[in-house]
Amino acid sequence: MANLTLYGYWRSSAAYRVRIALNLKQLDYTSVPVHLVKDGGQQHATSYSSMNASELVPVLVDGELQLNQSLSIIDYLDENYAGPLLTPESGDRRYLVKSLAQDIAIDVHPINNLRVMQYLSKEVNADDNQKLNWTRHWIELGFHALEKKLASASGTYCVGDEISLVDVCLVPQVYNAERFGVDMSAFPIIQRVVEVLRVHPAFVKAAPENQPDADY
Ligand SMILES: N[C@@H](CCC(=O)N[C@@H](CS)C(=O)NCC(=O)O)C(=O)O
């Protein structure tokens, strides 16, 4: 019987990925909200930073084990729990899934993180409009490349007709894109795949607006 606790934040796309993976594998978990803005950012409090010195969410606790990094957490779930494998075990598809997921989670997401935005405000004196342009620029650059790659990789989902880690990373990134006003009509394949994924029960349950700590 799993004893899983997820420290996250309703709007965190990295935590959103892990929620989707847990739901796809039908694993129950306890959710502990870490408010990234309130109290100067609860991720910086000792109670949290003692668990993850990077001061970023998510952290998954499984019994004695504490893990950070959403992609590693999802690998851990793939390797230790039943349910659909989000990264195929072998073959070319394994590396396609890993590389497309990393295109999103490593090349696009971190440059638009809260702490990057805070640095741009405080140290570079960027105003809200400049920060918005920054966010849109990096998402659009990443999505233009991804759109080209999905032209050959996609079926119903990002890679063929099975849900994979790429889909788990894409939906939260599109959530961010829409939040920051990226014109998604420039990315018809991404839009087509996301439309299908968004009504899947595991994705619906993981959506930011459906989290107990959702706070608009
Ligand atoms: N590479 C990490 C990224 C984690 C991350 O960037 N988390 C963000 C939320 S999506 C965060 O905690 N930000 C807090 C901050 O920037 O202070 C992962 O995939 O888990």
The ligand as an SDF file (V2000), in Angstrom:
LIG
                    3D

 20 19  0  0  0  0  0  0  0  0999 V2000
   13.1980   21.0950  -12.4440 N   0  0  0  0  0  0  0  0  0  0  0  0
   12.2960   21.1850  -11.3350 C   0  0  0  0  0  0  0  0  0  0  0  0
   11.6380   22.5350  -11.3730 C   0  0  0  0  0  0  0  0  0  0  0  0
   10.9280   22.8450  -10.1030 C   0  0  0  0  0  0  0  0  0  0  0  0
   10.3750   24.2590  -10.1520 C   0  0  0  0  0  0  0  0  0  0  0  0
   10.8520   25.0900  -10.9160 O   0  0  0  0  0  0  0  0  0  0  0  0
    9.3700   24.5570   -9.3200 N   0  0  0  0  0  0  0  0  0  0  0  0
    8.7960   25.8840   -9.2960 C   0  0  0  0  0  0  0  0  0  0  0  0
    7.3010   25.8190   -9.5160 C   0  0  0  0  0  0  0  0  0  0  0  0
    6.9020   25.1660  -11.0920 S   0  0  0  0  0  0  0  0  0  0  0  0
    9.0440   26.5130   -7.9460 C   0  0  0  0  0  0  0  0  0  0  0  0
    9.0200   25.8670   -6.9360 O   0  0  0  0  0  0  0  0  0  0  0  0
    9.2980   27.8440   -7.9370 N   0  0  0  0  0  0  0  0  0  0  0  0
    9.5340   28.5630   -6.7380 C   0  0  0  0  0  0  0  0  0  0  0  0
   10.4820   29.7070   -6.9430 C   0  0  0  0  0  0  0  0  0  0  0  0
   10.8620   29.9870   -8.0800 O   0  0  0  0  0  0  0  0  0  0  0  0
   10.8230   30.3150   -5.9280 O   0  0  0  0  0  0  0  0  0  0  0  0
   11.2670   20.0590  -11.4040 C   0  0  0  0  0  0  0  0  0  0  0  0
   10.9580   19.6130  -12.5110 O   0  0  0  0  0  0  0  0  0  0  0  0
   10.7730   19.6100  -10.3660 O   0  0  0  0  0  0  0  0  0  0  0  0
  1  2  1  0
  2  3  1  0
  2 18  1  0
  3  4  1  0
  4  5  1  0
  5  6  2  0
  5  7  1  0
  7  8  1  0
  8  9  1  0
  8 11  1  0
  9 10  1  0
 11 12  2  0
 11 13  1  0
 13 14  1  0
 14 15  1  0
 15 16  2  0
 15 17  1  0
 18 19  2  0
 18 20  1  0
M  END
$$$$
